[in-house]
């Protein structure tokens, strides 16, 4: 008894020092409404384990290893404080005080963390643990019983009135453990009956979370025999809707065995939820630092060498350099900002032989912060099922695009998709969201519901022209356009960037044969030796850069957009949407980040304009701005002379762009001078 009194004194000291008593008084005020009468009153107490250990190590040990006993201690002290300070007259017994201890953190030791890949899980005690994972499914919010009042059926028993029999929810308990009809009075042994008007309901939501390494199986880069099993989290009351599908979180929770005869399931009662991002190495390697110094004379050279030497074990240097650059730019932009904004960069590559391009995209996918390759047998956006934990409500499962949140979803060859799926892809690309219809009658609700999820990922896709190339040229074909095969013009417009990847004679089949013999090894030695790890660290570093737009870059982007919209609308009848200027800004910023610079300069804007103009030309034909098809990489980069020739050509193209802006952009004379 003396030990319990000592622990209660320590609880009181902690609540007084931490401001918990003051918050308790503030939490009691809303309950003083005379119209509100409940069986139990719920109070959340913020507990810092480090501070508790400083007050009383024994109490701290109790909080960390025996949370049910710790909750009972805090409940007793809170009840005494409420009665002593007359904070809430409606509370008559200690059992009416429902205390929830909200832990701020746990000690950073292995015994307080739960790896979602570890087994067995069933031998752990019911104490708080920390875990990190990815949300792959989530249910709608339903109701559960926080607490209920029971009265003795014997009118002569003192328990036939008052608040002697109160039952509250405990971690791991089912609804039947809180409310059912076979409870008996602990005084006289008579049956208890619930006073339904005093039942207190709360919100409940179930979430499925899985280890983030499970996404490695979806990237299709490495084949593995590993299988990952998800866990079920119970979110209650204020934690409902705190987790979003496709996001990463760190959860503090109490593991529990949920008994639903004849089954016993292992789940976790969440105590606190915080967004989480794994830490990746982001130091720029010595090799790239040396390259940056050597190429400092030109703002175009660093990214050019990066593209030229990228993925040499997949494609030889010089082949598909423009696509390699576009993939690197897309990877740099894959980052969800604090305000839920995502600068996606969607790519559609058009080719007559998709084998190398598919391998190149698959290789690049492993460098994404999160890369998912969509499988034809899987769901692309979201799907529904019935929850199996007793509520029967709808459970929403993440498809490939939602699992790739903050990363890349690779669609592969669009020729393998049916029309309805292509229409769905077009809708998502245009709106950056996906809608899901939930029939209420099927899932126990009164009304149907339409919910929407933001799609925050970049899409990579291929369009195979091998069949289209066999067809004769259309009589109404516009100069510069290409046949996109199974891709409609509307779907092509929905993609941000379209690239045509041309074959280079017999070099590609020869490379494919050599790669099959020497799998995994670069076939083409280079004067610069960059590893996949070097590129991974460079991209991680570039993603974290914050860049600002220079006035010169703004003038080129704005001027080109206005001139292109005027020319193509008046002459070709093509509508250039506002999304084009967003794409220009995104490409310029990505090229600046990839070049490891803090300021977007004119050279970055020139690369963006050339990529966008080529993309628009492939869809709608050439305009007054005449540029070669391979304008970003117009010559071979085998040596320094090749880099210099490229710089000279890009400078000429920059002057062409400025003349185009000066000639066609309304009011361009005020900010573009004719040279």
C-alpha positions in Angstrom: 0.0 0.0 0.0 2.8 2.4 0.9 4.4 1.8 -2.5 1.2 2.6 -4.3 0.7 5.8 -2.3 4.3 6.8 -3.1 3.7 6.2 -6.8 0.5 8.3 -6.6 2.4 11.1 -4.9 4.9 10.9 -7.8 2.1 11.1 -10.3 0.8 14.2 -8.6 4.2 15.8 -8.6 4.7 15.1 -12.3 1.2 16.5 -13.2 2.0 19.6 -11.2 5.4 20.2 -12.7 4.3 19.4 -16.3 1.2 21.6 -16.2 -1.1 18.5 -16.4 -3.3 19.7 -13.5 -3.9 23.0 -15.3 -4.8 21.1 -18.5 -7.1 18.8 -16.5 -9.1 21.8 -15.2 -9.4 23.1 -18.8 -10.6 19.8 -20.1 -13.3 19.6 -17.4 -14.9 22.9 -18.4 -16.7 21.5 -21.5 -18.2 18.7 -19.5 -19.9 21.1 -17.1 -22.8 21.6 -19.5 -25.9 20.7 -17.6 -27.4 19.1 -20.7 -24.5 16.7 -21.0 -24.7 13.6 -18.8 -22.3 10.6 -19.5 -21.2 7.5 -17.8 -17.5 8.2 -18.3 -15.5 11.3 -19.1 -12.4 10.9 -21.2 -9.1 12.8 -20.4 -5.9 12.6 -22.5 -2.8 13.1 -20.3 0.4 14.0 -22.1 3.3 12.0 -20.6 7.0 12.5 -21.2 8.7 9.3 -20.1 12.1 11.1 -19.6 10.5 13.7 -17.2 8.6 10.9 -15.4 11.8 9.0 -14.8 13.4 12.1 -13.3 10.5 12.5 -10.9 10.4 8.8 -9.9 12.3 6.0 -11.8 9.9 3.4 -10.5 6.9 5.3 -11.9 8.8 5.7 -15.2 9.4 2.0 -15.4 5.7 1.4 -14.8 4.8 3.8 -17.6 7.1 2.1 -20.1 6.5 -1.5 -19.1 3.1 -1.8 -17.4 0.9 0.9 -19.1 -2.4 -0.5 -17.6 -1.1 -0.1 -14.0 0.3 3.3 -14.9 -3.1 4.3 -16.3 -4.8 3.2 -13.1 -2.4 5.3 -11.0 -3.1 8.4 -13.2 -6.8 7.7 -13.1 -6.9 7.6 -9.3 -4.9 10.9 -9.0 -7.0 12.7 -11.6 -10.2 11.6 -9.8 -8.9 12.9 -6.4 -7.8 16.2 -8.1 -11.3 16.6 -9.7 -13.1 16.0 -6.5 -10.7 18.0 -4.3 -10.7 21.0 -6.6 -14.4 20.6 -7.5 -13.7 20.6 -11.2 -16.6 18.4 -12.3 -19.5 17.6 -10.0 -20.9 15.0 -12.4 -18.1 12.5 -11.5 -19.0 10.4 -8.5 -16.7 7.4 -8.7 -13.2 6.8 -9.9 -14.3 4.4 -12.6 -16.0 7.4 -14.4 -12.6 8.9 -15.1 -11.3 7.4 -18.3 -7.6 8.4 -18.6 -5.6 8.0 -21.8 -1.8 8.4 -21.4 -0.4 10.0 -24.5 3.3 9.2 -24.7 5.5 11.9 -26.3 8.3 9.4 -27.2 10.0 6.2 -26.2 13.7 5.6 -25.3 15.8 5.1 -28.4 16.7 1.5 -27.6 16.0 -1.7 -29.6 13.7 -3.2 -27.0 11.3 -0.2 -27.5 11.1 -0.6 -31.2 9.2 -3.1 -33.3 10.5 -4.0 -36.7 7.5 -4.9 -38.9 9.7 -7.6 -40.5 10.4 -9.4 -37.2 8.8 -12.6 -36.1 7.4 -13.9 -33.9 5.3 -11.0 -32.6 3.1 -12.9 -30.2 5.6 -13.2 -27.4 5.7 -9.4 -26.6 4.1 -8.0 -23.5 1.4 -5.3 -23.7 3.8 -2.4 -23.4 4.4 0.6 -25.7 6.6 0.1 -28.8 7.6 2.3 -31.7 7.2 1.2 -35.3 7.6 2.8 -38.8 5.8 1.7 -41.9 3.7 2.5 -45.0 -0.1 2.7 -44.9 -1.5 0.3 -47.5 -5.2 0.2 -46.5 -7.6 2.2 -44.4 -11.2 1.9 -43.4 -14.0 4.4 -43.0 -14.5 5.9 -39.5 -17.0 3.9 -37.5 -18.2 4.0 -33.9 -17.2 2.1 -30.8 -18.2 2.2 -27.1 -15.8 4.2 -25.0 -17.7 3.4 -21.8 -21.1 2.2 -20.5 -23.0 2.3 -17.2 -24.6 -0.9 -15.9 -27.2 -1.2 -13.2 -28.0 -4.2 -11.0 -31.4 -5.8 -11.9 -32.1 -6.3 -8.1 -33.8 -3.1 -7.0 -32.8 -3.7 -3.4 -29.1 -3.8 -4.3 -27.1 -0.5 -3.8 -25.7 -1.1 -7.3 -29.2 -0.6 -8.8 -28.4 3.1 -8.9 -25.4 5.3 -9.1 -22.2 4.6 -11.0 -20.8 1.5 -9.4 -20.5 -0.7 -12.5 -18.7 1.2 -15.3 -17.0 -0.5 -18.1 -14.5 1.3 -20.4 -12.6 0.2 -23.5 -9.1 -1.2 -22.9 -6.4 -1.9 -25.5 -7.0 -5.1 -27.3 -10.6 -5.4 -26.1 -13.5 -6.0 -28.6 -16.9 -4.4 -28.4 -18.3 -7.4 -26.6 -15.8 -7.0 -23.9 -17.2 -3.6 -23.1 -21.0 -4.1 -23.8 -22.9 -7.4 -23.5 -25.7 -8.9 -21.5 -24.1 -11.5 -19.3 -22.3 -9.3 -16.7 -23.3 -9.9 -13.0 -23.2 -7.7 -10.0 -20.1 -8.0 -7.9 -22.1 -7.5 -4.7 -25.2 -9.6 -5.0 -24.5 -11.7 -8.1 -27.6 -10.6 -10.0 -27.6 -9.8 -13.7 -26.6 -6.4 -14.8 -28.4 -4.4 -17.4 -27.0 -1.5 -19.3 -28.4 2.0 -18.9 -28.2 2.8 -22.6 -28.8 6.5 -22.3 -25.4 6.8 -20.6 -23.4 5.0 -23.2 -20.5 7.0 -24.6 -19.5 6.4 -28.2 -16.2 7.3 -29.9 -14.7 7.1 -33.3 -12.7 4.2 -34.6 -10.6 3.6 -37.7 -8.5 0.6 -38.8 -5.3 1.0 -40.7 -3.1 -1.6 -42.4 0.6 -0.8 -42.2 3.5 -2.6 -43.8 7.3 -2.3 -43.7 8.6 0.2 -46.2 11.0 -2.4 -47.6 8.0 -4.2 -49.1 8.0 -1.7 -51.9 11.3 -3.1 -53.1 9.3 -6.1 -54.3 7.1 -3.8 -56.3 9.9 -2.0 -58.1 10.6 -5.2 -60.1 14.3 -4.5 -60.0 15.3 -7.4 -57.8 13.6 -10.6 -57.5 13.2 -11.9 -54.0 11.5 -14.7 -52.2 10.7 -12.5 -49.2 7.1 -12.0 -48.2 5.9 -9.1 -46.0 2.9 -9.2 -43.7 1.0 -6.1 -42.7 -0.2 -5.3 -39.2 -3.5 -3.8 -38.2 -3.6 -0.5 -36.3 -6.6 0.7 -34.3 -6.9 4.5 -34.4 -9.4 5.9 -31.9 -11.1 9.3 -31.4 -8.6 12.2 -32.0 -6.3 9.9 -34.0 -8.9 9.1 -36.6 -8.0 10.5 -40.0 -4.5 11.2 -38.8 -3.0 8.7 -41.3 -3.3 8.9 -45.1 -3.1 6.1 -47.5 0.3 5.7 -49.2 2.2 7.7 -46.5 4.9 6.8 -44.1 4.4 7.2 -40.4 6.1 6.5 -37.0 3.5 5.0 -34.6 3.7 4.6 -30.8 1.3 1.8 -29.8 0.5 -1.1 -27.5 0.5 -4.5 -29.1 -2.5 -6.6 -28.1 -4.2 -9.9 -28.9 -7.8 -9.4 -30.1 -10.0 -12.3 -29.3 -12.8 -12.9 -31.8 -13.8 -16.5 -31.3 -12.5 -18.8 -32.7 -9.7 -16.6 -33.9 -7.1 -14.5 -32.1 -5.5 -11.7 -34.1 -2.5 -9.6 -33.3 -3.0 -5.9 -33.7 -1.7 -2.6 -32.3 -3.6 0.1 -30.4 -2.1 3.4 -31.6 -1.1 5.9 -29.0 0.4 8.6 -31.1 1.1 9.1 -34.8 3.7 11.2 -36.6 4.7 11.5 -40.2 8.0 9.8 -40.9 10.6 9.8 -43.6 13.6 7.4 -43.7 17.0 9.0 -43.7 19.0 8.5 -46.9 22.7 9.2 -47.5 22.8 12.5 -49.4 26.5 13.4 -49.5 27.8 14.1 -53.0 30.6 11.7 -53.9 34.1 12.8 -54.5 33.8 11.8 -58.2 30.9 14.1 -58.7 32.5 16.9 -56.8 35.5 16.6 -59.1 33.3 16.6 -62.1 31.5 19.7 -60.9 34.8 21.5 -60.6 36.0 20.4 -64.0 32.7 21.4 -65.7 32.2 24.7 -63.9 33.0 26.8 -67.0 29.5 25.9 -68.4 26.1 25.5 -66.8 25.2 22.8 -69.3 28.1 20.4 -69.0 27.6 18.8 -65.5 24.1 17.5 -66.3 25.3 16.5 -69.8 28.0 14.2 -68.4 25.6 12.9 -65.8 23.2 11.8 -68.5 25.9 10.5 -70.8 27.4 8.2 -68.1 24.0 7.2 -66.6 23.0 3.5 -66.6 25.9 2.2 -68.6 25.0 -1.3 -67.7 21.7 -0.8 -69.5 22.3 1.5 -72.4 25.6 2.5 -74.0 26.9 6.1 -73.7 25.3 8.4 -76.2 22.2 6.3 -76.6 18.9 7.9 -75.3 20.8 10.7 -73.6 17.7 12.9 -73.7 15.6 10.3 -72.1 18.3 9.7 -69.5 18.3 13.4 -68.7 14.5 13.5 -68.5 14.5 10.5 -66.1 17.1 12.2 -63.8 15.0 15.5 -63.9 11.9 13.5 -62.9 13.7 11.8 -60.1 15.0 15.1 -58.8 11.5 16.6 -58.6 10.0 13.6 -56.7 9.5 15.2 -53.3 6.3 16.0 -51.4 6.5 19.4 -49.9 5.3 20.5 -46.5 2.1 22.0 -47.9 1.1 18.8 -49.6 2.4 20.0 -53.0 4.1 17.7 -55.4 6.0 18.8 -58.5 5.4 15.8 -60.6 7.1 15.3 -64.0 5.3 12.7 -66.1 7.2 11.1 -69.0 6.0 9.3 -72.1 8.7 7.7 -74.2 7.8 6.8 -77.8 10.0 4.2 -79.5 9.9 1.4 -82.0 11.8 -1.0 -79.7 10.7 -0.8 -76.1 13.0 -3.4 -74.6 16.0 -1.1 -73.8 13.7 1.7 -72.7 11.8 -0.6 -70.4 15.1 -1.7 -68.8 16.3 1.9 -68.6 13.2 3.0 -66.8 13.3 -0.1 -64.5 16.9 0.7 -63.6 16.0 4.3 -62.9 13.1 3.3 -60.7 15.4 1.9 -58.1 16.8 5.5 -57.6 13.4 7.0 -56.8 12.7 7.7 -53.2 9.7 5.3 -53.8 9.4 3.4 -57.0 6.5 1.1 -57.9 6.1 -0.8 -61.2 2.5 -1.4 -61.9 1.6 -5.0 -62.6 -1.2 -5.8 -65.1 -2.9 -8.1 -62.5 -2.9 -5.4 -59.8 -5.0 -2.4 -59.0 -3.6 0.9 -60.3 -5.5 3.4 -58.1 -7.7 2.0 -55.3 -10.0 -0.9 -54.5 -12.6 -1.9 -51.9 -13.2 -4.8 -49.6 -15.1 -5.5 -46.5 -13.3 -5.1 -43.2 -12.8 -8.4 -41.4 -12.5 -7.1 -37.8 -16.2 -7.1 -37.0 -17.3 -3.7 -38.2 -18.1 -4.8 -41.7 -17.3 -1.3 -43.1 -15.5 -0.6 -46.3 -11.7 -1.0 -46.4 -9.9 1.0 -49.1 -6.7 -0.6 -50.5 -4.0 1.4 -52.1 -3.2 0.7 -55.8 0.2 1.2 -57.4 -0.2 5.0 -57.9 -1.1 5.6 -54.2 1.7 3.3 -53.0 4.1 5.4 -55.1 3.2 8.6 -53.3 6.2 10.9 -53.4 7.9 8.8 -56.0 7.4 7.2 -59.4 4.8 4.8 -60.7 6.0 3.0 -63.9 3.2 2.0 -66.2 5.3 0.2 -68.8 4.0 -0.2 -72.4 0.6 1.5 -72.8 -0.2 -0.9 -75.6 -1.1 -3.5 -73.1 -3.9 -1.5 -71.5 -7.5 -1.5 -72.4 -9.3 1.7 -73.4 -11.2 2.1 -70.1 -7.9 1.8 -68.2 -6.2 4.4 -70.5 -9.2 6.7 -69.9 -8.7 6.3 -66.2 -5.0 7.1 -66.5 -5.8 10.2 -68.5 -8.3 11.4 -65.9 -5.8 11.0 -63.1 -3.0 12.7 -65.0 -5.3 15.7 -65.7 -6.7 16.0 -62.1 -3.9 14.5 -60.0 -6.6 12.7 -58.0 -8.6 9.5 -58.1 -12.2 9.1 -57.0 -13.7 6.0 -55.4 -17.4 5.2 -55.1 -18.5 3.4 -51.9 -22.0 1.9 -52.0 -23.5 2.5 -48.6 -25.9 -0.5 -48.6 -23.2 -3.0 -49.3 -21.0 -1.8 -46.5 -23.6 -1.1 -43.8 -24.0 2.7 -44.3 -27.2 4.6 -44.9 -25.9 6.6 -47.9 -23.5 6.2 -50.7 -20.2 8.1 -50.6 -17.8 9.4 -53.2 -14.3 10.0 -51.9 -11.2 11.4 -53.6 -7.5 10.8 -53.0 -4.7 13.0 -54.2 -2.3 11.2 -56.5 1.2 12.6 -55.7 3.6 10.7 -57.9 5.1 10.9 -61.4 4.1 8.5 -64.1 6.5 6.9 -66.6 5.2 5.1 -69.6 6.1 3.8 -73.0 4.4 3.9 -76.4 5.6 1.3 -78.8 5.5 2.5 -82.5 6.5 -0.9 -83.9 3.0 -1.5 -85.3 2.4 2.1 -86.2 5.6 2.3 -88.2 4.3 -0.4 -90.6 1.3 1.7 -91.4 1.4 4.2 -94.2 1.8 7.9 -93.4 -1.5 9.8 -92.9 -2.3 12.3 -95.6 -3.3 14.9 -93.0 -0.1 14.4 -90.9 1.5 17.6 -89.8 5.3 18.1 -90.2 7.1 17.0 -87.1 4.3 14.9 -85.6 4.7 11.2 -84.8 2.2 8.3 -84.6 1.8 7.6 -80.9 0.4 4.1 -81.5 -2.2 3.2 -78.9 -2.0 6.6 -77.2 -4.7 9.1 -78.0 -3.9 12.7 -78.5 -5.9 13.6 -75.3 -3.8 11.1 -73.3 -0.6 12.4 -74.8 -1.6 15.9 -73.8 -2.1 14.7 -70.3 1.5 13.6 -70.0 3.8 16.4 -69.2 6.7 15.4 -71.4 6.8 13.3 -74.6 10.2 12.1 -75.9 10.9 10.2 -79.2 13.7 7.7 -78.7 15.2 6.8 -82.1 17.2 3.7 -82.8 20.9 4.0 -83.7 21.4 1.4 -86.4 22.5 -2.0 -85.2 24.1 -0.7 -82.0 21.0 -1.4 -79.9 20.6 -5.1 -80.7 24.3 -5.7 -80.3 24.2 -4.0 -76.9 21.3 -6.2 -75.9 23.2 -9.4 -76.9 26.3 -8.3 -75.0 24.3 -7.3 -71.9 22.8 -10.8 -71.9 26.3 -12.3 -71.7 27.8 -9.8 -69.3 24.8 -9.1 -67.0 25.1 -6.4 -64.5 28.5 -5.0 -65.7 29.1 -1.8 -67.6 30.1 -2.7 -71.2 31.5 0.7 -72.1 34.4 2.1 -70.0 34.3 5.8 -69.3 36.8 8.3 -68.2 34.4 9.0 -65.3 33.5 6.0 -63.1 30.2 6.7 -61.4 28.4 4.0 -59.4 24.7 3.6 -58.8 25.3 4.6 -55.2 26.9 7.8 -56.4 23.8 8.7 -58.4 21.5 7.7 -55.5 23.4 10.1 -53.1 23.5 12.9 -55.7 19.7 12.7 -56.3 19.0 12.6 -52.6 21.1 15.7 -52.2 19.6 17.5 -55.2 16.0 16.8 -54.0 16.7 18.7 -50.8 18.0 21.8 -52.5 15.9 25.0 -52.4 16.3 27.1 -55.5 15.1 30.5 -56.6 14.3 31.8 -60.1 16.5 34.4 -61.6 14.9 37.3 -63.6 16.5 36.1 -66.8 15.1 32.6 -66.5 11.6 34.0 -65.7 11.7 36.1 -68.8 12.6 33.2 -71.1 9.9 30.9 -69.5 7.2 33.6 -69.6 8.2 34.8 -73.0 8.3 31.4 -74.6 5.0 30.4 -73.1 3.3 33.6 -74.4 4.9 33.3 -77.9 4.2 29.6 -78.3 0.6 30.0 -77.2 0.1 32.9 -79.6 1.7 31.1 -82.6 0.1 27.7 -82.1 -3.3 29.0 -81.3 -3.6 31.4 -84.2 -1.8 29.2 -86.8 -2.4 25.6 -85.8 -5.5 26.0 -83.6 -3.8 24.3 -80.7 -4.6 25.3 -77.2 -1.6 25.6 -74.9 -2.8 25.2 -71.4 -1.5 26.8 -68.2 0.0 23.4 -67.3 2.7 24.1 -69.9 4.2 27.0 -67.8 4.1 24.8 -64.7 6.0 22.2 -66.7 8.6 24.7 -67.9 9.2 25.9 -64.3 9.4 22.4 -63.0 12.0 21.4 -65.7 14.0 24.5 -65.1 14.1 24.0 -61.3 14.9 20.3 -61.8 17.9 21.0 -64.1 19.1 23.6 -61.7 19.0 21.1 -58.8 20.6 18.4 -60.8 23.4 20.9 -61.6 23.7 21.5 -57.8 23.1 25.2 -58.1 20.9 27.4 -55.8 19.6 29.7 -58.6 17.7 28.9 -61.8 19.6 30.6 -64.6 18.8 31.2 -68.3 20.7 28.1 -69.2 18.2 26.0 -67.2 15.3 27.7 -68.8 16.8 27.0 -72.3 16.9 23.2 -71.5 13.3 23.4 -70.3 12.2 25.2 -73.5 13.9 22.7 -75.8 12.4 19.7 -74.1 8.9 21.3 -74.1 9.1 22.4 -77.7 10.2 19.0 -78.9 7.3 17.5 -76.9 4.7 19.8 -78.3 6.1 19.3 -81.8 5.7 15.5 -81.5 2.0 16.0 -80.7 1.0 19.0 -82.9 3.8 19.6 -85.4 6.5 22.2 -85.8 6.1 25.9 -85.1 7.9 29.1 -86.0 10.6 28.1 -83.5 12.6 25.6 -85.7 14.8 23.4 -83.6 16.3 20.0 -84.4 14.7 16.8 -83.0 17.8 16.0 -80.8 18.3 19.6 -79.7 19.3 18.9 -76.1 22.0 16.5 -77.2 22.8 17.5 -80.8 26.2 15.9 -81.0 28.4 13.1 -79.6 30.0 13.8 -76.1 32.9 11.4 -76.3 35.4 14.1 -75.3 35.8 17.7 -74.2 35.5 18.9 -77.9 32.1 17.3 -78.0 31.0 19.2 -74.9 32.3 22.4 -76.4 30.4 21.8 -79.7 27.2 21.1 -77.7 27.7 24.4 -75.8 28.1 26.3 -79.0 25.0 24.8 -80.5 22.9 25.4 -77.4 24.1 29.1 -77.4 22.8 29.4 -80.9 19.5 27.8 -80.0 19.3 30.2 -77.0 19.5 33.1 -79.5 16.8 31.5 -81.6 14.5 31.2 -78.6 15.1 34.9 -77.7 14.4 36.0 -81.3 11.2 33.8 -81.3 10.1 35.5 -78.0 10.9 39.0 -79.3 9.0 38.4 -82.5 5.8 36.6 -81.2 5.4 37.3 -77.5 3.1 40.2 -76.8 5.0 43.0 -75.1 8.3 41.1 -75.3 10.1 44.3 -76.4 10.0 45.6 -72.9 12.1 42.8 -71.5 13.9 41.1 -74.5 16.4 43.3 -76.4 17.1 42.5 -80.0 20.7 41.7 -80.5 
